[in-house]
Amino acid sequence: MGISIRIRELFFFSLVALTAVGVGLALWPFISPQRSDLPWSTAINMDLNIADNLREVPVIEKREKIPGYKREAFGDGWARTSGPDLMALSAKYHCLLPTTRDLILATQFAVQPNDFSGAKSGRPAAQSCKFIGSIRDPYSPEIITAKKSDIDHLVPLAAAWDLGAAEWDPALRKAFANDPLNLVAVSAQHNRDKSDKLPAQWLPPDLGSRCWYARRLAAVFATYPLRVPQKDVSVLRQQCIFRKTTN
């Protein structure tokens, strides 16, 4: 009798523990690494429903390597920023965010003005922004600073080239390479480990980060004329299993 009661107790506590884990995974992985108080926050933090976003995406059997890829095909480095978003952010932080990279760092790190002379860089003398403090790496429990982070293209440029971008005009490739929807500051090591891999070959080491990662990837695939391998579609659909809307 004592053994039977003990088994029931163990079963009950195991069920409670699994339920707690499920609830936790159902909630916090949906949070985007970027803050929601910036001009493009609607695009980044929209309700990213994997099933809806993948419904109209062309599916192919597998990724085929397309010759001719080079980073310069997507523009010469990070684009220079301009327009009303830049004006709004410059006013908000009282400093300049000259490139897309700076804009992405501003979505994740604290920002302060920094005395800056443009003599060495060739830019006009102005007060640039500096990024301070540390954050939890979006891909792992590692703590990172802006100086030790890379800007990751969630859909890697080399992969995008193979999946359709080789056929795009240069302007669309440049826009893709600088779209905040496809960019996030992460651990440099994890960015390099990922390289140009798609989700069937690589997912964030932190299990709790995989849902938002899959949602963002699906949104990028839905936004641009890309074809997605069947294996990758299947993997993306499996990352948010605790929420009905993403099945």
KEKEVEX-844110 format. One record per residue: x, y, z of N, C-alpha, C in turn; residue in three letters; residue number from 1. Coordinates in steps of 0.2 Angstrom, whole numbers. Each point is the difference from the previous one (the first is absolute). Layout:
N
X_Y_Z_X_Y_Z_X_Y_Z_ALA_NUM;
...
***
This chain:
247
4_-6_0_-4_6_0_4_6_0_MET_1;
6_0_4_4_6_1_4_1_-7_GLY_2;
2_-5_-3_3_1_-7_-5_3_-5_ILE_3;
-6_-2_0_-5_2_-4_-1_8_1_SER_4;
-1_2_6_-1_7_1_6_4_-2_ILE_5;
6_-3_1_6_4_-2_0_1_-7_ARG_6;
-1_-5_-4_0_0_-7_-5_5_-3_ILE_7;
-6_1_4_-5_5_-2_2_7_1_ARG_8;
4_0_6_3_7_2_5_2_-5_GLU_9;
4_-5_-2_6_2_-5_-4_2_-7_LEU_10;
-5_-3_-2_-3_1_-6_-3_7_0_PHE_11;
-3_2_6_-4_6_1_5_6_-1_PHE_12;
6_-1_4_5_6_0_3_0_-7_PHE_13;
1_-6_-3_3_1_-7_-5_3_-5_SER_14;
-6_-1_1_-5_4_-4_0_7_1_LEU_15;
0_2_6_1_7_2_6_3_-3_VAL_16;
5_-3_1_7_3_-3_-1_1_-7_ALA_17;
-2_-5_-4_-1_0_-7_-4_6_-2_LEU_18;
-6_0_4_-5_6_-2_3_7_1_THR_19;
4_0_5_4_7_1_5_1_-5_ALA_20;
3_-5_-2_5_1_-6_-4_2_-6_VAL_21;
-5_-3_-1_-4_1_-6_-3_7_0_GLY_22;
-2_3_5_-3_6_1_5_5_-1_VAL_23;
6_-1_3_6_5_-1_2_0_-7_GLY_24;
1_-5_-4_2_0_-7_-6_3_-4_LEU_25;
-6_-1_2_-6_3_-4_0_7_0_ALA_26;
3_3_5_0_8_1_6_3_-2_LEU_27;
6_-1_4_5_5_-1_4_-1_-7_TRP_28;
0_-5_-3_4_-1_-7_-3_5_-5_PRO_29;
-6_2_1_-3_4_-5_2_8_0_PHE_30;
4_1_5_2_7_1_6_2_-5_ILE_31;
-1_5_-4_6_2_-4_6_2_4_SER_32;
6_-1_-2_6_3_3_0_8_0_PRO_33;
-4_2_-5_1_8_-1_-6_3_4_GLN_34;
2_6_2_-5_4_4_-6_2_-5_ARG_35;
-5_2_3_-6_2_-4_-2_7_0_SER_36;
5_4_2_-1_8_0_3_3_-6_ASP_37;
2_-3_-5_3_3_-6_-4_0_-6_LEU_38;
2_4_-5_-4_1_-6_-2_-6_-3_PRO_39;
4_-5_-1_-2_-6_-4_-2_-5_4_TRP_40;
-2_1_7_-2_-5_4_-6_-4_-2_SER_41;
-5_3_-4_-6_-4_-2_3_-5_-5_THR_42;
5_1_-4_2_-5_-5_3_-6_4_ALA_43;
4_2_5_4_-5_4_-4_-4_5_ILE_44;
-5_3_3_-4_-3_5_-7_-2_-1_ASN_45;
-1_0_-7_-7_-2_-2_-2_-7_2_MET_46;
-6_-2_0_-2_-7_2_2_-4_-6_ASP_47;
6_-3_1_3_-4_-5_-2_-8_1_LEU_48;
-5_-1_-4_-3_-7_0_3_-4_-6_ASN_49;
3_-5_3_4_-4_-5_-4_-3_-5_ILE_50;
-5_-3_1_-5_-4_-5_-2_5_-5_ALA_51;
-2_6_2_-3_5_-5_6_2_-4_ASP_52;
5_2_3_6_3_-4_3_-5_-5_ASN_53;
-1_-7_2_3_-5_-5_-5_-2_-5_LEU_54;
-6_1_1_-5_-2_-5_1_1_-7_ARG_55;
2_6_-2_1_2_-7_7_0_-2_GLU_56;
5_-2_4_7_-1_-2_1_-6_-4_VAL_57;
3_1_-6_2_-6_-4_5_-4_3_PRO_58;
-2_-7_0_4_-5_3_4_-4_-5_VAL_59;
6_-1_1_4_-4_-4_3_-6_3_ILE_60;
2_-5_-3_3_-6_3_6_1_4_GLU_61;
5_3_-3_6_2_4_3_6_-3_LYS_62;
5_3_4_4_5_-2_5_-2_-5_ARG_63;
1_4_-5_5_-1_-5_5_5_0_GLU_64;
6_-1_0_5_5_0_0_4_-7_LYS_65;
-1_7_0_0_4_-6_7_3_0_ILE_66;
4_-1_-5_7_3_-1_-1_8_0_PRO_67;
5_3_2_1_8_-1_-2_4_6_GLY_68;
-1_-4_6_-2_4_6_6_4_3_TYR_69;
-1_7_1_5_4_4_-4_5_4_LYS_70;
3_2_6_-3_4_4_-2_7_-4_ARG_71;
5_2_-4_-2_6_-3_-6_1_-5_GLU_72;
-2_-6_-1_-7_-1_-4_-5_3_3_ALA_73;
0_1_7_-5_2_4_1_7_3_PHE_74;
5_4_-4_2_6_2_7_0_4_GLY_75;
3_6_-1_7_1_3_-1_1_8_ASP_76;
0_-5_4_-1_1_7_-6_2_2_GLY_77;
-1_3_6_-6_2_3_-2_7_-3_TRP_78;
-7_0_-2_-2_6_-3_0_6_5_ALA_79;
1_6_-3_0_6_4_-7_2_1_ARG_80;
-2_2_6_-7_1_2_-2_7_-2_THR_81;
-6_1_-2_-3_6_-1_-8_0_1_SER_82;
-3_6_-1_-7_0_0_-3_2_7_GLY_83;
-7_-1_1_-3_2_6_2_-4_6_PRO_84;
1_-7_-1_2_-4_5_6_2_4_ASP_85;
5_2_-5_7_3_3_-1_6_4_LEU_86;
-4_5_-3_-1_6_3_-4_-1_7_MET_87;
-4_-5_0_-4_-1_7_5_-3_5_ALA_88;
4_-5_-2_5_-3_4_5_5_3_LEU_89;
3_4_-5_5_5_2_-3_5_5_SER_90;
-6_2_-1_-3_4_5_-1_-3_7_ALA_91;
-2_-7_-1_-1_-4_6_6_-1_5_LYS_92;
6_-1_-4_6_-2_4_5_6_0_TYR_93;
-1_6_-4_4_5_0_7_-2_-3_HIS_94;
0_-4_-5_6_-3_-3_-2_-3_-7_CYS_95;
5_-2_-3_-1_-2_-7_1_-8_0_LEU_96;
-4_-3_-5_0_-7_-1_2_-1_-7_LEU_97;
6_0_-3_1_1_-7_-1_-6_-4_PRO_98;
0_-6_2_-1_-6_-4_-6_-4_3_THR_99;
-2_-5_-4_-5_-5_2_3_-4_6_THR_100;
6_-1_0_3_-4_6_-1_4_7_ARG_101;
1_7_-1_-2_4_6_-7_0_2_ASP_102;
-4_0_-5_-7_0_2_-2_-7_3_LEU_103;
2_-5_-2_-1_-7_3_2_0_7_ILE_104;
7_2_1_2_1_7_-4_4_5_LEU_105;
-3_5_-3_-4_5_4_-7_-4_2_ALA_106;
-2_-5_-4_-6_-3_2_1_-5_6_THR_107;
7_-2_2_1_-5_5_4_3_6_GLN_108;
4_5_-1_5_2_5_-2_7_2_PHE_109;
2_2_6_-1_7_2_4_5_-4_ALA_110;
-2_6_-1_3_4_-5_2_7_4_VAL_111;
6_2_-1_2_7_2_4_4_-5_GLN_112;
-1_6_0_5_4_-4_7_-1_1_PRO_113;
4_1_-5_7_-1_1_4_5_-4_ASN_114;
4_4_3_4_5_-4_4_-4_-6_ASP_115;
-1_3_-6_3_-3_-5_3_5_-5_PHE_116;
6_-2_-3_2_4_-5_1_-4_-6_SER_117;
-3_3_-6_0_-4_-6_6_0_-4_GLY_118;
5_3_3_7_0_-4_2_-6_-2_ALA_119;
0_-5_4_3_-7_-2_-4_-4_-5_LYS_120;
-7_1_1_-4_-4_-4_-2_4_-6_SER_121;
1_6_-1_-2_4_-6_-7_2_1_GLY_122;
-4_-1_5_-6_2_1_0_7_3_ARG_123;
-5_4_-1_-1_7_3_1_-1_8_PRO_124;
3_5_3_1_0_7_-7_1_3_ALA_125;
-1_-5_5_-7_0_3_0_-4_7_ALA_126;
-5_0_3_0_-4_6_-4_-7_-2_GLN_127;
4_-5_0_-2_-7_-1_-3_-3_6_SER_128;
-4_-5_-1_-3_-4_6_5_-5_2_CYS_129;
0_-2_6_4_-6_3_-5_-4_3_LYS_130;
1_-7_0_-4_-5_3_3_-3_6_PHE_131;
-3_1_6_2_-2_6_-4_-6_3_ILE_132;
3_-2_5_-3_-6_4_1_-6_-3_GLY_133;
-4_-5_2_1_-7_-3_-8_-3_0_SER_134;
0_-5_-4_-7_-3_-1_1_-8_0_ILE_135;
-5_-3_1_0_-7_-1_0_-2_-8_ARG_136;
4_-4_-2_1_-2_-7_-7_-3_-2_ASP_137;
-3_3_-6_-6_-3_-2_0_-7_-2_PRO_138;
6_-3_-1_1_-7_-2_2_-5_6_TYR_139;
2_3_5_3_-4_6_-1_4_6_SER_140;
2_-4_6_0_4_6_6_4_1_PRO_141;
5_1_-5_6_4_1_-2_7_0_GLU_142;
4_4_4_-1_7_1_5_3_-5_ILE_143;
-3_5_-4_4_3_-5_0_8_0_ILE_144;
5_3_-2_0_7_-1_0_2_-7_THR_145;
-1_6_-2_-1_2_-7_7_-1_-3_ALA_146;
6_1_3_6_-1_-3_2_-7_-2_LYS_147;
-4_-5_4_2_-7_-1_-6_-3_-3_LYS_148;
-4_3_-4_-6_-2_-4_1_0_-7_SER_149;
-3_-4_-4_-1_1_-7_-7_1_-2_ASP_150;
-1_3_-6_-7_1_-2_-1_-6_-5_ILE_151;
-5_-4_2_-1_-6_-3_-6_1_-5_ASP_152;
1_-2_-6_-6_-1_-5_-4_-6_2_HIS_153;
-6_0_2_-3_-6_2_-1_-5_-6_LEU_154;
-2_3_-6_1_-4_-6_7_2_-3_VAL_155;
5_-4_0_7_2_-2_0_2_-7_PRO_156;
4_5_-2_0_3_-6_2_-6_-5_LEU_157;
5_-4_1_2_-5_-4_-6_-5_-1_ALA_158;
-4_-2_5_-5_-4_-1_-6_3_-4_ALA_159;
-1_7_1_-5_3_-4_2_0_-7_ALA_160;
6_1_-2_3_0_-7_-2_-7_-3_TRP_161;
0_-5_4_-1_-7_-3_-8_-1_-1_ASP_162;
-4_4_4_-7_-1_1_-4_5_-5_LEU_163;
4_4_-4_-4_4_-4_3_7_-1_GLY_164;
4_2_5_3_7_0_5_1_-6_ALA_165;
3_-5_-3_4_0_-6_-4_3_-6_ALA_166;
-6_0_0_-4_2_-5_-3_7_1_GLU_167;
1_3_6_-3_7_2_5_5_-3_TRP_168;
-3_6_-1_4_6_-2_4_2_6_ASP_169;
5_4_-1_5_2_6_-4_4_5_PRO_170;
-5_4_-2_-3_4_5_-4_-4_5_ALA_171;
-3_-6_-2_-4_-4_4_5_-4_5_LEU_172;
6_-2_-3_4_-3_4_3_4_6_ARG_173;
1_6_-2_3_5_5_-5_1_6_LYS_174;
-7_1_-3_-5_1_5_-1_-6_5_ALA_175;
1_-6_-3_0_-6_4_5_0_5_PHE_176;
6_1_-2_6_0_5_0_5_5_ALA_177;
-5_5_0_0_5_5_-7_1_3_ASN_178;
-4_-5_-1_-7_0_3_0_-2_7_ASP_179;
-2_4_5_0_-2_7_-3_-7_2_PRO_180;
-5_-1_-5_-4_-6_2_5_-7_-1_LEU_181;
5_1_-4_5_-6_-1_6_1_4_ASN_182;
0_5_5_7_1_3_-1_0_8_LEU_183;
5_-2_3_0_0_8_7_-1_2_VAL_184;
2_4_5_7_0_3_0_-6_5_ALA_185;
5_-4_-1_1_-7_3_8_-1_2_VAL_186;
1_-5_4_7_-2_1_3_-1_-6_SER_187;
6_3_-1_5_-1_-6_1_-8_-1_ALA_188;
1_-3_5_2_-7_0_-6_-4_-3_GLN_189;
-6_1_2_-6_-4_-2_-2_2_-8_HIS_190;
2_7_-1_-1_2_-7_4_-4_-5_ASN_191;
6_-1_2_5_-3_-4_-1_-8_0_ARG_192;
-3_-2_5_-1_-8_0_-6_-1_-4_ASP_193;
-5_5_-1_-6_-1_-4_3_1_-7_LYS_194;
4_5_-2_2_1_-7_-6_1_-4_SER_195;
0_-4_-6_-6_1_-5_-5_-6_1_ASP_196;
0_-3_6_-5_-5_1_-7_2_0_LYS_197;
-4_-4_-2_-8_0_0_-2_-4_7_LEU_198;
-6_1_2_-3_-3_6_1_-7_0_PRO_199;
0_-4_-5_0_-7_0_8_-2_2_ALA_200;
4_4_-1_7_-1_2_2_4_7_GLN_201;
-3_5_1_2_4_6_-6_4_3_TRP_202;
0_-1_7_-5_4_4_3_3_6_LEU_203;
-2_5_3_3_3_6_1_-6_5_PRO_204;
6_0_3_1_-5_6_-5_0_5_PRO_205;
-2_6_2_-5_1_5_-7_-2_-2_ASP_206;
-2_-6_2_-7_-2_-2_-5_5_0_LEU_207;
0_4_6_-5_6_1_0_5_-6_GLY_208;
6_1_-3_0_5_-6_-2_-2_-6_SER_209;
-2_-7_-1_-1_-2_-7_-7_2_-2_ARG_210;
-5_1_4_-7_2_-3_1_7_-3_CYS_211;
2_5_3_1_7_-3_4_0_-6_TRP_212;
5_-4_0_5_-1_-6_-4_-3_-6_TYR_213;
-4_-5_2_-4_-3_-6_-5_5_-2_ALA_214;
-3_3_4_-5_5_-2_2_6_-4_ARG_215;
6_2_1_3_5_-4_3_-2_-6_ARG_216;
3_-6_0_2_-3_-7_-6_-1_-4_LEU_217;
-6_-3_2_-6_-1_-4_-2_7_-3_ALA_218;
0_5_4_-2_7_-2_4_3_-5_ALA_219;
7_-2_0_5_3_-5_-2_-4_-7_VAL_220;
-1_-7_1_-1_-4_-6_-7_3_-3_PHE_221;
-5_2_4_-6_2_-3_0_7_-3_ALA_222;
5_4_2_1_7_-2_4_0_-7_THR_223;
5_-4_-1_4_0_-6_-1_-6_-4_TYR_224;
1_1_-7_-1_-6_-5_5_-5_1_PRO_225;
0_-4_5_4_-5_1_-3_-7_0_LEU_226;
3_-5_-2_-2_-7_0_3_-4_6_ARG_227;
-4_-4_4_3_-3_6_0_-7_-1_VAL_228;
5_-3_2_0_-8_0_-5_-3_5_PRO_229;
-2_-6_-2_-6_-3_4_3_-1_7_GLN_230;
6_-3_0_3_-1_7_-1_6_5_LYS_231;
2_5_-3_0_6_4_-7_3_2_ASP_232;
-5_-1_-5_-7_2_2_-2_-5_6_VAL_233;
2_-6_-1_-2_-5_6_3_2_6_SER_234;
6_2_0_3_2_7_-3_6_3_VAL_235;
-1_5_-5_-3_6_3_-7_-1_3_LEU_236;
-4_-5_-3_-6_-1_3_0_-4_7_ARG_237;
5_-3_1_1_-3_7_2_4_5_GLN_238;
2_6_-1_4_4_6_-5_3_5_GLN_239;
-6_1_-2_-5_3_4_-6_-5_2_CYS_240;
1_-6_2_-5_-5_0_-4_1_6_ILE_241;
1_5_5_-4_1_5_-5_6_-1_PHE_242;
-1_2_-6_-5_5_-2_-3_-2_-6_ARG_243;
-7_-1_0_-4_-2_-5_1_4_-7_LYS_244;
0_6_1_0_4_-6_7_-1_-4_THR_245;
5_-3_2_6_-1_-4_0_-7_-2_THR_246;
-4_-4_1_0_-7_-3_-1_-1_-7_ASN_247;
***
